[in-house]
């Protein structure tokens, strides 16, 4: 079965596609645990939707919308290599930043744009590290992440830039995370370097999905 898209797609067996979707839920469980231990108050993270797909420069417009998104782009420099995007609507981004700053400042209305951006990047950094750490445990390896870079554009343009800027990128895993108690929705996209990632998938027993 092929993921389709453009000519950089790899053929991935059906059982591995199921595994890709399950990995989104596994990563979300790590985010729930990490945020719950670092942020004051109740924080429950739910994986509301996980899926996999393939996108190229000419298909980004059809697959993604023109709504504004802010968040972070994080490079995976090791093996598996790739890119991660943590994207939020402007309203969700403001609430996520406020969640991070709640214990640090007395008056959130006085927070500067720079401080709010730094808080959002820290939020994205926590989400990313918690997410990939769950994967690292599955394949018994360390997955390194770079410093988050702030991104702001339409979802479509952000995706187009990712798939045109890096070789062997197009396969993605998308997970929608909901922090319902704080009215924050987070879309996390993993764009792995395909050949190495498919090889890593082969080391995971599909039977773990049933455990």
N, C-alpha and C positions, 0 to 999 in steps of 0.2 A: 504494500500500500504506500503510495506517495503522498507527501504532504502538499504537493502541488506548488502553486506560486511560480517562482522563476527558476531558472536553470541551475541555481545553486542548491536546490532541495535534495535531500537524501531520501532514499527509500527506507522507511522505518516500519517494522512489523507491528501488527495491530496490538499485540500484548505490550509492546513498548510504548505505544501511544497511550494506552490505559495507564501505564506506569507514569508517564509524563504528567497526566492530569492528577494522579494521586500525589505526586511530589509537591504540587501546589498546596494540597491540604496538609502535608507533613511540614512544610515550611511555615505555614500559618500557625501551627501549634507551637513552634519555637518563638514566634513573634509574641504570641499570647503570654508565654511564660516570661520572656525578657522584659516586655513593657510592664507587666504586672509587678515585677520586682524593682523597677527603676522609677516608676511614676506613682505619685501619691493618689490615693483613691482607687476605686474599682475600675479595672481595665480588662475588658473581655474582648478578645479578638476572634472573629469568626471568618472562616474562608467561605465566602458566599458563592463564589464561582471559580472554578479552575478549568483551564482548557489549554490546548496547544494548537499551534498553527504555523504558517509560514508566510512571510511578507517580503516583498521586494520594492525597489523604488517606484515601480510602475503600478503596484497594487496597494500601496499605502493609502491612497486617497479613497479607494473603495472600502477598505477595511476599518479605517479609523476616522473619527469625526473632527469637526472644526472647533470644538469647544476648547476654551483656554485651560491649560494645565500648568501647574508649577510643581517643582519637586527636585529630584536629584538624579544624576547619571553617575553610576559607579562602575569602574573598570575592574574586571577579574583578570589579574595579570598572570596567574599561574595556570595550573591544569586542574579542572577544565577552565579554559580562558573564555572571555566573553564580556558582555555588558549587562548591567541591570539598570532598569528605570523604575523609580518610585514616584508615581504621579498622583496629584490630588487636584481637585477643583480649587479655585482661589478661596472659597468659603471653608472647605475642609482643611486647607493648608493653614488658614488663620487659626482654626480651632486646634489643629495639631500643635502649632507653635505655642498657643496659649497653654496647652496641656503640659508642655515641656517647661514653661516659664512659671507655672502656677506657684511653685515654692520659692522661686528666685526673686520675684518682684511683688511689691504690694499693689501697684496700680498698673494693670495690663494696658490701659488706655495710653499710658505714657511710654510704652515700649517703642523704641526706634525701629525703622524699617530694617536696619542692619542687624539689630538684635533678634528681630523676629525671623529674619532669613537664617541666621545662625542656628536658631532654635529648630527651625524646620529641617535644616540639613542634619542636625543631630538626631532628630526624630527619624529621618530617612536612613541614617547610618545605623541606628539601633535596629530598625526593621530589616535592613539588608543583612546585617551580620547574624541576627537571630535566624533569619530565613535560611541562609546558606549553611549555617552551622548544623542544622538538622540534616541537610544533604551530606555534609562532610562526614557525619557519623555513619550514614548509610553506606558510603563507599570507603570508609576507614581511611580518610585522607584529610589534609588541611586545605581549605579553600580560602585564598587570600583575597582581600578586597582593598581597593584604593580609596583615597579620600573623596567623599562625594563632591560633585560639581553641580552647582545650581543650574536648573534649566527652567525656562519659561517660554511657552509658545503654544500653538494649538497642538493637540495630541497628534494629529496627522503629520505636522512638520517635524515634531520631535522624533517620531518613528522613521520618517523618511531620512532624517539626518543620520540616525544610527545605522540603518541598512546600507547607506551609501558611503559611510566613512570607514567601515571596517570590512576586511575580507572574511569570507566564509561565515557571514552573519545573515540570518533570515528566519531560521527556526526560532520559535519563541514559546515560552510557557507564561501564561497570564493568570494571575490570581487576584481576585477582588477581595480585599480584606475590609471588614466592617468593625469599627469600634462604636457599637451602637449606643453605649452609655454616653458617648461624647459627640455623637453625630459626625463622625469622621469616616470617610470612605477612602481607601487607598488602593490604587491599581498598581500592582507590582509585575513588571515584565522582565523575564530573564531571556537574554539573547546569547545562548552559548555558542562557542566555536563548535561547529557541527560534528566534525569527524571525531574529535576528542570526547565530546559529550556523549555521542552515541556509543562510543567504546566504553565509557564509564557506566552507561545504562546497562550494558551487557553484564556488568559485575553484580547487578542487583537482582536477586531472586524475585521474579514476579509474584511468588507466593506470599511475600511480605504484605501485599495489599489485603490479604484475607485474615491477617493476624489481628 
